[in-house]
Amino acid sequence: MEGGSPDQESVGSGTKRSSVSSGSKSRNHKEFLYRLVDCETFTANLEDWFQSLYEKSAQMKPVFDVPFELIDLQKFDYALEGVSFQQLIRMPNAVYASTSDSAEATAYLAVEDFLHATVKGLWEAFWSQDEPMPFSVACLYKENLKFYQAENAIASGRLGSLCASGVLLKNPRHPHGKWDNLLELALLRSGIQSLVGESEQQPSLHVLGEALFYALRMLISRSLSRQNLPLSSNSAFVLLVDSQYGGVVKVEGDVNKMDFDVNNVYKCAAEWIQRHARIAVSPVDRIWNKLGNANWGDIGALQVTFATFYCIMQFAGLPKHSIEDLAADHGCRLQTRRLERQLGDTRVNGSGLFRFQQHGVSPEIVEVQDESVKLESESLKLEVGSVLWLEDSNWERGYHINQIRSNGELPYYIASPVEDPGKSLFLYVGSHPSQLEPAWEDMNLWYLVQRQTKVLTIMKQKGLSGKYLPQLSASGRIIHPGQCRRPSSGGNCDHPWCGTPILVTSPVGETVADMVSEGHFGVDEAIRCCHDCLSALSTASSEGIRHGDIRPENVICVRSGESRPYFVLIGWGHAILEDRDRPAMNLHFSSTYALQEGKLCSASDAESLVYMLYFACGGAFPDLDSVEGELQWRETSWSRRLIQQKLGDVSTVLKAFADYVDSLCGTPYPMDYDIWLRRFKRSISEEDHGKEIAASV
């Protein structure tokens, strides 16, 4: 376990550069990494910056963002329902264990076993049950920054020199590990528990500085590596754990922006952290119970496991089974459980606390005044002819239900205001806010109602409006039957409908999905649809908003009150407002960048629009059940120009647009909406003029 830094060995066999300057630059970066070995000096250079962050943080808000949103952790939780994790080496509990070396040694062994169980479970669930797991777990020796099995280090009496545990890509040629093969690192440190329940607090500079130090070494090593990672290598995860609790630190950024001054290593590294790194720190939560077993289903272990999932994706590529694929089985498992309990086929909401009936004689929804049924519920359903009342900014609005529609997953309604029966509006009913563990269906409802309400409100505040965008007509909470006993301090009363959110939008129209199924989507509709959707995207993008969920169910054709029908882009619940937002995942219609990275590039919405038009014009999608298969089909279809040819059968301008989108996908170049809006408008004008001449003849 003696020797120098492994970084010369780790990155010294990189690809040869064709020019002397690039080779010199690479050697300079290697020397920089070779000298970046003292964590304490690095941390000292961040002390003033760290202190200024805390001073600027007002009103006890967290200094850093969180790496994962709760809604994404819930999806991941559903996906892991059928996954088996087993930690065999128990974590010694700090309350009951002694402070001897044996307890510390067992803790390192337990962390290693926890990481091994996590990686093994994720690999078999998402990637392959047949192929061997290509990863191993080892501990980092701080004297030479090489990796060893914890048992070997403990047996040789070097327990005190261990500083972290890591997950590495197996490499028989380098038994002591290569830093560019390091997926993630876990720092076993005391004092993590003190942050529990203190949501406004962050780890100390000493602990966070260590995490940033090791994350930076991981990023620099990957930038020098000759191996091509399947996904982006610009982010690194470091886990902070003690004998009970843990959290996640994520560091993201382009290390090529660093000034690699080998004579001033630590100052340059600290400046990069301050100027170019995006740092996210999760809340600290319990991972191990008092017996030393990991609480795999609780949020502490869940966020650590989620970080490991992302790390595996960086090295192994996209999984064969996506999170959405596995999470979608939650509904089937829920129905199976209900059958086991002999509850029949009655549909329930996420909380399962109340049940309501609908009387056949009257279309009105009536509450069952029966105390014996408080253990079950049926989610709020409306019938044609019923009236729903909404509290909107202290105004009461009534809506008469005229039709029941579905977007392929969830019901929504066409309704008329009580005071204006001739007007038609879309009405969406959300899930009750008190459902702490919502069903998968309720998560989609949250995007459909609560999130879409937020997005449309922001668009309205920013003055984004237009013919091809939906308009927010009203939003608020349902007014339920009976007396509302809502407390004066706010919140909801004990009625199961109290606080249920409602969203009302205009205009109303027929979805492209329905038009295709009924054979009403032709050449004219395809060109107008593309123009109108691009106009909507152009308007939204002027304020940095992207749609993220373009599909046939989210585009409607409006015919009333216009000489010509036009299309409106609806379903803005998955819109991207900021970098942390994630688009919807749809095998057929999500952009390639969204399926690969979980994010949108500038052309992603346009690419989704192309897939939707391809489908609407008669194009066939293969029957696939994995992201990998869909990406392979797309690569083949674009390279053979099958998509362009299909759209070219409809219109030459659609074919040209598909070629443009294909050239732009995955690049940082922005969409030129104006030029394509002019081309489509000219094409529409020519067709309309031709029809007028034909009609006059």
N, C-alpha and C positions, 0 to 999 in steps of 0.2 A: 504494500500500500504506500510505498515511497515513490517519489518522482515529482516531476513538474506538472504544469497545467496541461490538460489533455487537449487543449484547443488547437495546438499545432498538428496533432494527430487527427483531430476531429475534422478539420477543414483543410488540411494540407494537401489532400488529393483531389482538389477541385479541378474543373475543366480548364484547359489551357486557353488563354486569351490570345486573340489574333494580333493585338497591338501591345507595344511595350507599356503604354500609358495605362491601359486597363489592367495589365498584370501588376504594375506598380501600385495601382489603387487597391487591388485585392490584397497584395502583401501588406500594405499599410493598414487595411482593416483587420487582417489577421493579427498583426502586431498589437493593434489597439485592443483586441479581444484578449490577447495573451497577457496584457498588462492590467486588464480590468478584473482584479481578483480580490480586492479589499472591500468588503461590504460596508464596514464602518466608515471608511473615508468617503465612499459614495454617499452614504446616508448623511454624513456631516455637511456635505455640499448642498443638501436639500433642506436643511434645517430652517433657514430663513423663509424659503418658499412655502414650506409646510405651515409655518407659523402664520404667514400672511393669509393663507387660505382659511385658516380657522378664524382669524380676525375679520375677514370679509364675509364669512358665512353668517348671515343675519337670521334672527328669529328661530334659532336652533334648528335650521334646516341642514340636512346632510351635506357634507362638503363635496362628495362624489355621487354620480349617478349609480344606479344598480345595474348589474350586468344582465339580469333577466326580469321580464315583466311577470306579474303573478298569473296573468291569463296564459302565458306560454308555459309556465310551470304546471298549471292545471292540465293543459293538453298533454304534456309530458307524463304527468301522473297517470292519466287515463291510458296512455300507451304502455306504461309499465305494469299495468294490472296483471298481465299474464306472465311477467318475467320473474324468474327466480334468482335471488341473490342470497349467498350464504357466506358469512364471515365466520371462520372456524376458530381463529385466535381472538379471544375476548380482550377488549380494551380495559385495562385496570382503571378502576374508578378512583379519582383523586381523593374522594371522601373516605373511602375504605382502605385504599392501598397505602403501603408505606412509602416513604421517600427514598428508599434504597435504590441502588443501581438496577436491581432485578425488576422493579416496577417500570423504570424508564426503558429497560431493554424490551420488556414485554410490550410496552406502548409502541415502540418502533416496529416490532414484529406485527402488532395488531394493525398499524397503519398500512404496512405492506400488504397484509392479508385483505384489508378493506379495499385497497386500490385494485388488487388482483381480482377480487370478487366482483367489483364494479365493472372493470374492463371486460372480464369474461362474460358476465351477464349481458352487457350491452352488445358485445360482439355477436353472441349467439342469437340474440333477439332481433337485431337490426341488420346485421351483415351476413353471417353464415353460421349454420349449425354443423356443417360438414367440414369446412376448411379450418385448419388449426389457427388458434389465436396468434397473430404475429407480434404480440407485445409481451414485455416482461416488466417486472417491478424490482427496483433496487434502491439502496440508500446512497446518498451523496456524502462523500468524505471531504470535509472542508479543507484539509491540508493540501490536497492536490486536485480537488474538484473532479475526481473520478467517482464511478459508481461501483458499489459492492453489495452483495447480499448482506442483509442485516445480521444474519446468523454468523457469517464469517467474521464480520467486524467485531461482534460481541465476543466470539470465541477467542479472538486475538487480543482482547483487552482494550479495544479502541472505541468503546461505546461513546466516550466523551467527544470524539472527533466527528461523529455523525451529525449532520445539520439538516437533512431533509430526506424525503422519500420521493421517488419519481417513477413515472411510467415511460418506458422507452420502447422504440421499435427494435425488434430483435436483430442483432448483427453479429454473427459468429466470428467475424474478423476482428471485432472490437469488444472483447469480453468485459471491459471496464466502462463501456458506454461511450457514445458520442453525443455531444451537446446538440448537434443538429438532428439527432434521432430522439430527442426528449419531447414527449407529448405535453406533460404537465408535471408540476412539482408540488409536493405537500410539505409545508413547514410545521413541524410539531413544536409548538411554543406554549408556555404557560401564560395565563392572563387573558386568553381569548374569552373565557367565560365572563369576565368582568364587563363585557360589552353587551351581554344579554339584557334585553329589555330597554336598552338605552339607544333607541333608534336614531337619535341625533348625534351619537358619538361615532367616531371612526377609530380604527386601530392606531396605536401609538406610532410615532415616527420611526422608532426602532423596528417594530414589527413590519409596518408598511414599507419602510425603506428596504428591508431585506427582500420582501416580495417584489418590489420594483427592480431591485438589483438582479435577482435571478431571472425575472421576466425579460429584462433587457439583454442579458446574456443569451437567453434562448432565441430572441429575435435576431440578434447579430449573427449567431451561429447558423441560423437557417438562411440568412441572406448570403452567407458565404458557402453554403452547401452546394454540391453538384447535383443532389437529388432533386427531382421536380415533385413538389407536393401537389396532390390533386386539387386542393383548394387553397385559398389565401393563407399565406404564412405571416401576415402582418398583425396577428393577435396571439397573445400567450396568456395562459391561465396559471395562477398560483393559488393553492389552497392553504388556508390558515386553520390549524386544528390544535386543540388540546385534548385532554382525555375524555371530554364529554361534548364539546361544542366545536363548531367550525363555520367558515365562511369562504367566499371566493373573491379573489382580486383578478380583474381582467385588465391587461395593458394592450393597447392597440395603437399602431402608428407605423410610418415608413421610416426605417432606420437609415435609409439612404440619404435622408435629410440631415443626418448628424454630421457635425464637423469632426472628422476622425483625426484629431491632433494627438499623436502618440506621446507627446511631451506634456500633455495636459488632459489626461484620460478622464479623470473623475469630474472635472469641470464641464467638459464637453458632454459627458453622459448625463450629468444633472441638467444641463441646459436643454438637451433633447427631451427629457422627461417633462420639463416645464413648458416647452414651446410646442412640441409636436405629438406628445403622447395623449391619448384619451384613456383615462383611468376610471374604472368602475369597481365599486366595492359593495358586496352584498351584505345584508344584515347577518349577524351572527346568530345561529340557532343550534339547538341540540341535535347531535348526530347519534351518540351512543347513550343507551339507558344505563341504569345503575348496575346491571349485570354485565355490562360490556358489549351488549348486542347492538348492532346498528338499527336505527329506526328508519328502514328504507322508505317507508311511505310518508314520512314527515318531511317538512320543508327544508330542514337542515341538511339531511342526507340527499334530498331531491335536488337542491341547487348545486351541490357538489357533483352529483351524478350527471346533471345536465351539462356542467362544464366539461366533464370527462367525455361526454357524448360529442361535443363540439371538437374536442382535441382529437378524438379518433377520426372524425370526418376530415380533419386537416391532413391526416396521413394516409387514410384508407379510402378516401373519396366518399361520395354519397352512399347512404345505406341502401340495400335492396328493398327494405321495407321502411317507408317514411314514418315519422311520428303520426301524421294524419292517418296513415293506413292502419296502424295498430290501435290508435285512439278510437277509430271508427267502430271497432269491435265492442266498445263499451256498451252501446245500446243492445247488442245481442246478448252480452253477458248479463245485463240488467234484466232483460226479458226472461232469460233462462233462470235467473234467481227468483223472479216472480212466479214462474211456473213451479219451481221447487217448493216455494212457500204456498202454492195453490191459491195464488192471487188472481189467476186468470189472465186475460189479455187487456185488462183495464190499464190505460196509459196513465202514468203518474208524472208529476214534475220532480225536480231535483230533490226537494226536501221531503216529500211524501208525508206531509203533516195534516192535510185537509182534503176533503172530498166534497164535490159539488155535483148536483144533478141538474138536468135540463128537462123541464116538463114538456111533454109532447103536445099539450093543448095550446100552450102559449109560447111564442118565440122568445119571450123575455127570460133572462137568466135569473134563477131564484136560488137563494141560499137555503140549504137544508138545515133546519133548526133541530139538530140531533147531536147530542153530546157524544154519542157512541161512535161517531165517524171521524173524530178528530185525528185519528192516526194515519189516515190516508188522504190523498188529494188527487184532483184532476186539474191540469192546467187550464187556465181561463180560455174558454172557447166561446165564440160568438156565432149566432145563427142569423141567416137572412131575415130581416124584419125587426131585429132587436135594435135598441137604442143605447148607445154608450155615451156617458157624460165625462167630460174632461175638465180638469182644473188647470187653466193656463194663465199664469201671472194674475191670480186672483179673479180671473174671469171664468165663468162656467160655459162650456161649449158642448152642445149635443150633436151626435152624429148617428145617422140612420144607416144601418148596414144593408147594402144592396147586393153585394156579391162576395163570395169567398174565393180567393186565388191562392196559388202556391208558387214559390220560387224554385221548386224542385226539392226543397228541404223543409221549409217552414210556411205556415199559412199567413196570409195577410188579407186585407179587405179593401173593397171599393165602397166608400161611404159618401153620404151627402150631409152637409150641415143641416140641422133642423130648421134654421132660419132661411136656408136657400136650397130647397129640395132639388132644384135643377142642376146644381153644381156637383161634379164628381171629384173625389179625392182618394188618394191612397192612405190607408190607415194601418199602422203597425202596432201590435200589442207586445210589450216586452215581458221579461221574466221578473218575478218579484225580487226586489233588492236584498231581502233578508236570506235568500238562499245561499248559504255560505259554501256549500259544495254542490254547485249546479250540475245537472246532467249535461251531456255533450250537446243535446239539443238547445239547452238554455245558454250555452256559451255562444252558439250561433245567433241566438236571439239577442244576446248582449251586443254583438256586432251590428245586427240588423236594426236595433232600436236605439239603445243608449249611445253606442259609438257613432252611429250615423247621425243622431241628433247633435252630438258634439261637432262633428265635421261640418254639417250643414249650417250650424250656428256660426262657426268660425268663418265659413265662406260668406255668409250673410254680413257678418261684421266687417269683413274685408271688402265688401262691395262686389263680390263675384256673383254675377247673375247673368242670365242669358236664356235664349230660347231653348237651348239644348241641354240645360242643366235643370235638375229638380229644384223646386222652390219649397222652403220650409213654411208650411201653412200654420201649424200649431204644434206644440209639444208640452207635455205636462204629466200629471198623475191622474189615474182613473178615480172617479167619484163612485164609491161602491154603495151597494144597497144598505139601508139601515143607518143608524147614527154613527158618525165617526168620532171615536174617542182618542184622537191624536193628542199626545201631551203638548202642552204649551211650549215646552223647550224644543220642540221639533221631533222629527222621526215619524213613525207610523203607529197606528193603533193595532190591536190584536186581530183585526179582520184580515184574512189572508189575501185580499185584493188591495188593501191599503198601500199606496205607494207604487203600484204597478205602473211603469212608464208607458206613455203613449206617444207616437209620432205620427203626424199628419202632413203629407206632402202633395204637391201638384206638379205637373198635370198627370192625367191617367191615360194609359194606352195599352196596346197589346204587345207582349214581349216577343222578341225575335224568335225565342224557342217555340212559342205557340204559332207564329207565322210560318216557321219552317215545317212544323208537324202538319199544318193545314194546307201547305203548298202555296202560301201567299207571298213568299219572298222571292222576287225575281231580280232582273238586271237593274231596273230603276231603283228598287229598294236597296240593293247592294251598294250602289254608288252614293245614294243619298245617306245611307247609314254610315258609310265611311266618312263622308264629309261632315256630317253632324256630330259624330263622336269625336273626330279630330278637333272640331271647333270647341266642344266641351272640354277636351283635354288641354287645348291651348289656353283657354280662359283660366282653368284651374292651375296650370303650370306657371302662369304669370305670377302667382303667389307661392310657388314652390310646393303645390299640392299635387299628388299623383293618385290615381284611382286604385290600382292594385288588385282589382277583382272583376275585370271585363270578361263577360261570358254572355251567352244568349239570354239568360234570365234577367240580366241587368241592363238590357237595352230595350226600350219600349218605342212603339210607333204610335204617334198621336195624330188623330184624324179630325177631331172635332174642331170647328171654328177656323179651319185653315183651308185655302183653296188646294194646297198640296200637303200631303202628309209629311211629317218630319219626325226625327228620332231624338230621344232624350236618354242620356246616360244616367241611370239610377244606381242604387246599391253602393253608396259611398262609405259604408261602415268600415271597410278595410283600407281606407285611404291613408296614404303616407303623408304625415304632417311634419315629422322630424325623423332623424336618423335611426332612433331606437324603434320606430314602428316597423311592423312586419306585414307583408302583403298576404292575401289569402293564397292557399296552395290548391291548385287544380291541375291534375295531370294533363288535361287536354288544352287548357286555355291560359295557364300561368306562363309567363315568359321563361325562357331558358335560364336567364340569370337568376330569376326568382327561385327556380327549382334547385339551382346549384348553390346559391349563396344565401337564399332567404331574404334577398333585398331586391330593389328595383334599380335598373340603370335608366338613362334618359329615354331609351327607346322601348322600355319594357311594356308600357301600356299600348304602344303602337303594335308591338309584336303580338300581344294578346288579341288586339283588334283584328290582325291578319288571320290568326287561327279561328276566331269567331266567324269571320267572313268566309273563310275556307269551308267551315262546317255548314254555314247557312247556304252556301252555293252548291251544296251536294258533296263536298269532300268527305271522305271516310277516315275516321280515326281507328287505329288497330285496338283490339281488346287487350289492353295492358293493365297490369296491377302494380307496377313499380316505377319509380322515378328513373332508374337506370334504363329500363326498356323504352320509356317515353323519350329520353334524351337520344338514344340510339336511333329511334324512328325519325326524330326531327333532323338529326345530322344527315341521315340518308335522304330524306325528303327534300331538304334544302339543297344538298349537293347535286341531286338529280333534277332539281327544279320542278318537282312535282307540285309543290304548293303554288309556285308562280304560274305554272301551266294551267292549273285548275282555275285560278282567278283570271288568267288571260282569256279563258273561254267565255268569261262574263264581260270583261272590259279590259282594254289595253292599259288604261290608267290605273286600274287595280293591280295589274301585273307589274307595272312600273313601280307602284308604291311598295309592293311586296319586295321587289329587288332592293329598293332604297332601305327598307327596314332591315333586310338581311345584311346589308353592308354596314349598318349602324349598330347592330346588336352587340352588346358586350364592350363597346367602346365608350370613352368619356365624352364623345361629341354630342352636343345637344340636338334635339329634333328641330328641323326647320318646318314648323307648322304652316307658316304663311304661304310658302311656295306650293305646298300640297293642297291647302285650302283653295288657292286660286285655280289650281289645275282641276280639282274636283268641281268647283263652282262653274268653270268654263265647260266642263263635260256635261253637267246638269243643264246648263243654259242651252247648249247645242241640242240635247235631247228634247227639251221642252219646246224649242223653236221648231224642231222637226215635226213634233206632234201637232203643233198649231197649224203648220202648213198642210199636213195630211188631213186634218179636220176640215180646213177650209176648202180643200179640193173635194 
